[in-house]
Amino acid sequence: MGEPTNISYKPTPGLSYDPSDPKYWDEAGLTQEVTRVFEVCHGCRMCFKYCDSFPDLFDLIDNKHEGDVTKLTRAETDRVMDACFQCKLCEVQCPYTPRDKHEFELDFPKLVHRYQALRAKREGLTLRDRVLGDPDTTGKLARASLGLANVMNRVKLHRWFMEKVVGIHRDKLLPEFAGQTFEAWARREGKIADAPGGEVVLFQTCYVQHNEPEIGRDTCEVMAKNEVDLRCAAGLRCCGMPAWEHGDLEGLRRHAKANLDVLTPFVDAGAKVMAINPTCSMMLRREYPELVADEDRERARKVAAAVVDPSEHLWSLRREPRFNTEFKSTPGPLAYHAPCHLRAQAIGFRARNLLKKIPEVGAVDQVMECCGHNGTYAMTTEGFVPSQRVGKRAFDGMKDAEAKVWVTDCPLAALQFEQHAGVKPMHPMSVLARAYREDGFEAALARPDDAGTDEG
């Protein structure tokens, strides 16, 4: 029995993370890179605790192929790649990345994206890929049903049918669809900008647009309280991540082009782009510049440089006179979950810092573990159960905090906690918006003119 092949950890001629590079689409070059990256990960093993990609990979190499990574079959490689749900935590922790300027230039999530893109090109997209990859169309159809979609999503027979035909797990708690989009509300309230300008333009995200527009309304309210000139824009689409996680590059590029058409004039006029969902801000900030079509890359880089998270922007104003700390009610102690895609952007935990400004909140208990939802992964028949196992540490961490109010920046993470931990976290902007209101939380705060009335 021969010894395992000696594989260099340095990049092969097949290295490419750029879909505009012809090498990106070369199957032989991809195979070279998959083998190299698998060998590096097998030797390192730092990322054993995240998704199942790494435990599956290590098990196959150790227990089936006697340490020889070159013996993995196509089906086994598919299994490893399909277990990645793009949380990005392995890239955050990996010491060998291009971000760290390491000579190995290893980016496992991008390698998985490349693998899925080539497979989608070779085999085509499935019905589920198309349904989950286009939240805007799904939202439009749901609104056209006049509420029937929400009712049917709670009917067991319908959910069984969805599982068999589309591949969405019958037990997954799905978000409800709002009867009115966020954009429709913003238009009615006169918040849609007539022309580019303002301090920030809101990228409300497809989830806020179609499912929880109240998060967008709360964001507008909080920014107004802090004298932020926030404008809303018409015609924004999904950021494209749901399409891209299934390898649909053309779908991503269509969404990106439409969003760049809307956002670029605002950025040219000096506005920041405030993206509510961390996944969307990550896409705009980190993925668009490398994934959009060549003719859109200059615009993508310009927009990426202007992207901010709502809490990130608000925290940057904390030393300005307009920064508003006149809270009128308090949620009390809080438990805060830091989403994976927020961590991937390395901008710090500004929401946690802001929440500590609310009186009687005190030290915020913070949970850093992945919740397991990760885009559409937890919705799928094969991902629903593993997502619970992956998220258990996060569920337990939030429960251990013994806080009545939970918080996370990611609305899909909130669904995951609601279903598997029994409490639905609020978005930080919703917590702040309510804390500015006298009746926002049960515990009202003393007004300045009430201070000292009980002292003799």
C-alpha positions in Angstrom: 0.0 0.0 0.0 1.6 3.3 -1.1 2.1 6.4 0.9 -0.3 9.3 0.5 0.7 11.8 -2.2 2.8 14.8 -1.0 0.7 17.9 -1.8 2.1 21.4 -1.6 0.1 23.9 0.6 1.0 26.7 -1.8 -1.6 27.8 -4.5 -1.9 25.7 -7.6 -2.1 27.1 -11.1 -5.9 26.6 -10.7 -6.3 29.1 -8.0 -9.0 31.7 -8.8 -11.8 33.3 -6.7 -12.9 35.7 -9.5 -15.7 34.5 -11.8 -14.5 36.9 -14.5 -11.3 35.0 -14.7 -11.4 32.1 -17.3 -9.5 29.9 -14.8 -12.4 30.1 -12.4 -14.5 27.9 -14.8 -11.8 25.4 -15.5 -12.9 22.0 -13.9 -9.3 20.7 -13.8 -8.0 23.8 -12.1 -10.8 23.6 -9.6 -10.0 20.0 -8.8 -6.4 21.0 -8.2 -7.5 23.7 -5.7 -10.0 21.5 -4.0 -7.3 18.9 -3.4 -4.9 21.5 -2.1 -7.3 23.2 0.2 -8.6 19.9 1.6 -5.0 18.9 2.4 -4.4 22.2 4.2 -7.6 21.9 6.2 -6.8 18.3 7.0 -3.5 19.3 8.4 -4.8 22.3 10.4 -8.2 21.2 11.8 -8.8 24.5 13.4 -12.3 24.7 12.0 -13.7 21.3 13.3 -16.5 23.0 15.3 -18.3 24.9 12.6 -20.4 23.3 9.9 -20.2 19.6 9.0 -17.9 20.2 6.0 -14.8 19.8 8.1 -15.8 16.8 10.3 -17.0 15.0 7.2 -13.8 15.8 5.4 -11.6 14.6 8.2 -13.6 11.5 8.7 -13.4 10.6 5.0 -9.6 11.1 4.8 -8.8 9.5 8.1 -11.1 6.5 8.2 -11.8 5.7 4.6 -8.9 6.9 2.6 -6.0 6.3 5.0 -4.9 9.9 5.0 -4.8 10.3 1.2 -6.9 13.3 0.1 -6.6 12.5 -3.6 -8.8 9.4 -3.1 -12.0 11.4 -2.4 -14.6 10.7 -5.0 -16.8 13.3 -6.7 -19.8 12.2 -4.5 -17.7 12.6 -1.4 -16.5 16.0 -2.4 -20.1 17.0 -3.1 -21.0 15.9 0.4 -18.3 18.1 1.9 -19.2 21.1 -0.2 -22.9 20.7 0.4 -22.4 20.8 4.1 -21.0 24.3 3.9 -23.7 26.9 4.6 -21.5 30.0 4.1 -21.5 31.2 7.7 -17.9 32.5 6.9 -16.6 31.7 10.4 -13.9 29.4 9.1 -12.6 32.3 7.0 -12.8 34.6 10.0 -10.7 32.1 12.0 -8.4 30.8 9.3 -4.8 32.0 9.5 -4.1 31.3 5.8 -6.4 33.7 4.0 -5.8 36.4 1.4 -7.2 38.9 3.9 -4.3 38.1 6.2 -2.0 38.2 3.1 -0.8 34.7 3.7 1.0 32.9 0.9 -1.5 30.0 1.0 -4.3 32.3 -0.2 -7.0 30.0 1.2 -10.6 31.0 1.4 -12.8 27.9 1.9 -16.2 29.7 1.5 -15.2 31.1 -1.8 -13.9 27.8 -2.9 -17.3 26.3 -2.1 -19.0 29.1 -4.0 -16.8 28.3 -7.0 -17.6 24.6 -6.7 -21.3 25.3 -6.6 -21.2 27.7 -9.5 -19.5 25.2 -11.7 -21.9 22.5 -10.7 -24.9 24.8 -11.4 -23.4 25.6 -14.8 -22.9 21.9 -15.5 -26.1 20.5 -14.1 -28.5 23.5 -14.0 -30.5 24.9 -11.1 -33.2 22.9 -9.2 -36.7 24.1 -8.6 -35.7 24.7 -4.9 -32.7 26.7 -6.0 -34.9 28.9 -8.0 -37.6 29.3 -5.4 -35.2 30.0 -2.5 -32.9 32.1 -4.6 -35.5 34.7 -5.6 -37.2 36.1 -2.4 -38.6 39.1 -4.3 -40.7 36.9 -6.6 -41.8 34.8 -3.6 -42.8 37.9 -1.7 -44.8 39.3 -4.7 -46.7 36.0 -5.1 -47.4 35.8 -1.4 -48.9 39.3 -1.3 -51.0 38.4 -4.4 -52.5 35.5 -2.4 -54.0 38.1 0.0 -52.8 36.3 3.1 -53.4 32.7 1.9 -49.7 32.0 1.7 -49.3 32.6 5.5 -52.3 30.4 6.2 -51.1 27.6 4.0 -47.6 27.7 5.5 -49.2 26.5 8.7 -51.2 23.6 7.1 -49.5 20.3 7.5 -50.7 18.8 4.2 -49.4 21.8 2.3 -46.1 21.7 4.1 -45.8 18.0 3.3 -46.4 18.9 -0.4 -43.8 21.7 -0.2 -41.2 19.3 1.2 -41.8 16.6 -1.4 -41.9 19.0 -4.4 -39.7 21.9 -3.4 -37.5 20.4 -0.7 -38.4 22.8 2.1 -38.6 21.0 5.4 -42.2 20.5 6.6 -41.4 21.5 10.2 -39.3 24.7 9.5 -40.8 27.8 10.9 -41.1 30.1 7.9 -41.3 33.9 8.1 -44.8 35.4 7.5 -45.3 37.7 4.5 -46.4 41.3 5.2 -49.5 42.6 3.5 -47.6 45.8 2.5 -43.9 46.1 1.6 -41.6 48.4 3.4 -41.2 50.4 0.2 -44.9 51.0 -0.1 -45.0 52.3 3.5 -42.0 54.5 2.8 -43.7 55.9 -0.3 -46.9 56.6 1.7 -44.9 58.4 4.4 -43.0 60.5 1.9 -39.7 58.9 2.6 -38.8 57.9 -0.9 -36.2 60.4 -2.2 -37.1 62.5 -5.2 -33.4 62.8 -6.0 -30.1 61.3 -4.7 -28.7 62.9 -1.6 -29.0 62.7 2.2 -26.6 61.3 4.8 -27.6 57.7 4.3 -29.8 55.8 1.8 -31.5 52.8 3.3 -30.9 49.3 1.8 -33.9 47.7 3.6 -33.1 44.1 2.4 -35.6 41.7 0.9 -36.5 40.3 4.3 -37.5 43.7 5.7 -39.2 44.5 2.4 -41.4 41.5 2.3 -41.5 40.0 5.8 -40.9 42.4 8.7 -41.2 46.0 7.4 -41.5 47.1 11.0 -37.7 46.7 11.4 -37.3 49.2 8.6 -39.8 51.5 10.2 -38.0 51.3 13.5 -34.7 52.0 11.8 -36.1 55.1 10.3 -37.5 56.2 13.7 -34.1 55.7 15.4 -32.2 57.6 12.7 -34.7 60.5 12.9 -34.3 60.6 16.7 -30.5 61.1 16.1 -31.0 63.7 13.3 -29.7 61.4 10.6 -30.8 62.5 7.2 -32.0 59.1 6.0 -33.5 58.6 2.5 -35.3 55.6 1.1 -35.1 54.5 -2.5 -37.4 52.8 -4.9 -36.5 49.7 -6.9 -34.1 47.9 -4.6 -33.9 44.2 -4.9 -32.6 41.2 -2.9 -28.8 41.5 -2.4 -28.4 38.2 -4.3 -27.0 36.0 -1.6 -29.8 33.5 -1.8 -29.1 33.0 -5.5 -25.3 32.9 -5.0 -25.4 30.3 -2.3 -26.9 27.9 -4.9 -24.3 28.8 -7.5 -26.5 31.1 -9.5 -24.0 33.7 -10.6 -26.2 35.3 -13.3 -29.0 35.6 -10.8 -26.7 37.4 -8.4 -25.4 39.7 -11.1 -28.9 40.7 -12.2 -29.8 41.7 -8.6 -26.5 43.4 -8.1 -26.8 45.5 -11.3 -30.3 46.7 -10.3 -29.1 47.6 -6.8 -26.0 49.4 -8.1 -28.2 51.4 -10.6 -30.3 52.7 -7.6 -27.5 53.1 -5.0 -24.6 54.6 -7.0 -26.3 58.0 -7.6 -26.8 58.3 -3.8 -23.2 57.4 -3.1 -22.0 59.9 -5.8 -24.0 62.5 -3.9 -22.2 61.7 -0.7 -24.6 59.3 1.0 -23.7 56.2 2.9 -25.5 52.9 2.2 -27.2 51.6 5.4 -28.0 47.9 5.0 -30.2 46.5 7.8 -29.3 42.8 7.5 -25.7 41.7 8.1 -25.8 39.2 5.3 -26.7 42.0 2.9 -24.2 44.5 4.2 -21.6 41.7 3.8 -22.6 41.1 0.2 -22.5 44.8 -0.7 -19.3 45.4 1.2 -17.2 42.3 0.5 -18.8 40.2 -2.3 -20.1 42.6 -4.9 -16.7 44.0 -5.9 -15.4 40.5 -6.7 -18.5 38.9 -8.2 -20.4 41.5 -10.3 -19.8 41.7 -14.1 -16.7 43.6 -15.2 -18.6 46.6 -16.3 -20.1 47.0 -12.8 -17.0 46.6 -10.7 -16.0 50.2 -10.4 -19.5 51.1 -9.2 -19.4 48.1 -6.9 -16.2 49.2 -5.3 -17.5 52.7 -4.8 -20.8 51.4 -3.2 -18.9 48.9 -1.0 -16.7 51.7 0.5 -19.9 53.5 1.5 -21.7 50.6 3.2 -22.6 50.8 6.9 -24.5 48.8 9.4 -27.2 50.8 11.2 -25.5 50.4 14.6 -22.1 51.0 13.1 -23.3 54.4 11.7 -25.1 55.4 14.9 -22.1 54.5 17.0 -19.9 56.7 14.9 -22.1 59.7 16.0 -21.8 59.0 19.7 -19.6 62.1 20.4 -21.8 64.5 18.4 -24.5 66.6 20.1 -27.2 65.0 18.0 -26.6 61.5 19.5 -29.7 60.9 21.4 -29.6 59.2 24.8 -33.0 60.4 26.0 -34.5 57.0 26.5 -37.9 56.8 28.2 -38.3 53.1 28.9 -35.9 50.2 29.3 -35.9 46.5 28.4 -33.6 45.7 31.4 -30.9 43.1 31.0 -30.3 41.9 27.5 -28.8 38.9 25.8 -27.2 39.7 22.4 -26.3 37.3 19.6 -23.6 38.4 17.3 -24.5 37.1 13.7 -21.8 35.3 11.8 -22.0 37.6 8.8 -21.5 40.6 11.1 -18.4 39.0 12.5 -17.1 38.3 8.9 -17.1 42.1 8.3 -14.8 42.8 11.3 -16.6 46.0 12.2 -17.0 45.2 15.9 -20.2 44.8 17.9 -21.7 48.3 17.7 -25.2 47.2 18.5 -24.1 45.7 21.8 -22.3 49.0 22.7 -25.4 51.1 21.8 -27.7 48.9 23.8 -25.6 49.5 26.9 -26.4 53.2 26.6 -30.0 52.4 27.6 -30.3 52.8 31.4 -30.8 49.6 33.5 -29.5 47.4 30.7 -26.1 47.0 32.3 -23.6 44.5 31.0 -25.0 42.8 27.9 -24.6 39.0 27.8 -23.1 38.3 24.4 -23.3 35.0 22.5 -20.8 34.5 19.6 -21.8 31.0 18.4 -23.5 30.4 15.0 -27.3 29.9 15.3 -27.3 27.5 12.4 -29.8 29.2 10.1 -27.4 30.5 7.6 -29.3 31.8 4.6 -31.7 29.2 3.3 -29.8 26.2 4.8 -32.1 25.6 7.8 -35.1 25.7 5.5 -34.0 22.7 3.4 -34.9 19.0 4.1 -31.3 18.1 4.5 -30.3 21.2 6.5 -33.1 21.6 9.0 -31.9 19.0 11.6 -28.2 19.7 11.3 -29.0 23.4 11.7 -30.4 22.7 15.2 -27.3 20.8 16.2 -25.0 23.6 14.9 -27.1 26.2 16.7 -27.3 24.4 20.1 -24.4 26.3 21.6 -26.0 29.6 20.6 -29.4 28.5 21.9 -27.9 27.4 25.3 -25.8 30.6 25.5 -28.8 32.8 25.1 -30.9 30.8 27.6 -28.1 30.9 30.2 -28.1 34.7 30.0 -31.4 34.8 31.9 -32.5 38.0 30.1 -36.1 38.5 29.2 -35.3 40.4 26.0 -33.0 38.8 23.4 -31.4 40.8 20.5 -29.7 39.9 17.2 -29.0 41.9 14.1 -30.1 39.0 11.8 -33.8 38.5 11.3 -33.3 34.9 10.1 -31.3 34.1 13.2 -34.3 35.5 15.2 -36.5 32.9 13.5 -34.1 30.2 14.4 -34.0 31.2 18.1 -37.8 31.5 18.1 -38.3 28.0 16.9 -35.5 26.2 18.8 -35.0 28.3 21.9 -38.5 29.6 22.5 -37.7 33.4 22.4 -37.6 35.6 19.3 -34.9 38.2 19.5 -35.5 41.8 18.5 -33.4 43.7 16.1 -31.2 46.3 17.8 -33.0 49.1 16.0 -36.4 47.9 17.3 -35.0 47.8 20.9 -33.7 51.4 20.5 -36.9 52.6 18.9 -39.0 51.2 21.7 -36.6 52.5 24.4 -37.2 56.0 23.0 -40.9 55.6 23.7 -42.5 56.0 27.1 -44.6 52.9 26.5 -42.0 51.0 24.5 -41.1 48.6 27.4 -42.9 48.0 30.7 -40.2 49.6 32.8 -40.5 53.3 32.3 -37.6 55.6 33.1 -37.8 58.6 35.4 -38.1 61.9 33.5 -35.5 64.6 34.3 -38.1 66.7 36.2 -39.0 63.7 38.4 -35.4 63.3 39.6 -34.9 63.9 43.3 -38.6 64.1 44.2 -38.2 61.4 46.8 -35.2 63.0 48.6 -35.6 65.0 51.7 
